[in-house]
Amino acid sequence: MKKSYETVFILTPVLSEDQMKDTVDKLKNVLTDNGAELINEENWGLKKLAYPIQHKTTGFYNLFEFNAETTAVDALEIACRRDEKVMRFLTVALDKHALEYNEKRRKGAFNKKTEEAAS
């Protein structure tokens, strides 16, 4: 049975734009090759880390939201562990509340301009 998941991963900041895109595409292909249905993909760009990882203070943040069997999640996590460009990753199973929140977020319900206008 397919469940909904979200994976956030941080890529090393020493990559070029092309290397970063190639790595994201490779991880996306691992998911799709294992029967996952990609719902949403976001590139959050280069962000400062809360603490240094491998002597680096920044990293490229990316998010995948997808429906998949657990075998696809296992394959993605193995690929992340094997790829030296991936500094950290976290996969979370989404419940119905998280799915509703993500749907609203994708539609722009939480944009900062709207929050400022409301206050």
Buried (B, 14 or more C-beta within 10 A) or exposed (E): EEEBBBBBBBBBBEBEEEBBEEBBEEBBEBBEEBEBEEBEEEEEEEEEBEEEBEEEEBBBBBBBBBBBBEEBBEBBBEBBEEBEBBBBBEBEEBEEEBBEBBEEBEEEEEEEEEEEEEE
